[in-house]
């Protein structure tokens, strides 16, 4: 398998925050600290929106375990999951939890604009701070190398497929496609024999550009070329043309892409978990979200390496998630926030006892254990979300207009990406 030469990108894109009330009766020494009548510092921590009841129970149990180990901290949960469409408004409106997560692509910009807290001193005290994977840690570092955000997950893109639909279509679920020609053939067979969508593609909410970029990498292309400090848009290329030609053929010749051409991350997960989609491309660690937020049946699920074209530059796009802290909290709260990040996100990756405790809790509440991931321990992004938004508009017309002009779409996207790079 070829190695990744990838830019990081989002691991979670779903719906947004519900603010739960906090009843606070006192303030700490720092005016930004929130302290309850019992003297405990109060922090709000992000919990994914739309979780199944068992997943909420598992999260609640972990919070109780944290409070038992940190008796001076009161943890309050708040529903939140990053989405490009709502995040900026949430951030400006102050409706984001004290501890929340963002994709790798947002890290450097949030740090430069001081829209997250500088917790580098607290992070530096963590026993594994110097052992973070340097390639992954960069996503959460300031220009001077200080670690403002903690990388908690990293992944490569993958092909997700429904084993039950494969079987119903006469395909072998233990031998998923390894080339894009095989993906196309399997998608057509699934549609013809089951009536379900053979292959679906995200196209909206910046996810269209994300997956289009993923396929461009898999076909040997890149969306920009870096020479020294200069960046050049490379969207209008033979590789990207081959991607769009493949999608066009699947949509208009094979009729294997269903009827929904405005999928975002949440929508495609929902339909996949419901058995209405045979295959789609997303982050390799998506299984947990499919189960906890969409009720996926384990027996239906398959995941495979992303098929790569037989090109020297073909590679797997990667991404990940950063845990960050609100800039609107005091020093006591920051200390507690980093302790939560260490306990909830990183403990299971760095400490055997914590890993066992986490698995035990998940197992007791019938939650998924273990997903494909890249190592965040021991093993610069330009406006990437804006680029993905531009590329949404290159893939949507292709799937909704049979006569869409691919060269014109790519020329327009290339010019707009170059303009975006120029503003970086």
Order of alpha helices (4+ residues) and beta strands (2+ residues): beta-beta-beta-alpha-beta-alpha-beta-alpha-alpha-alpha-beta-alpha-alpha-beta-alpha-beta-beta-alpha-alpha-beta-alpha-beta-beta-alpha-alpha-alpha-alpha-alpha
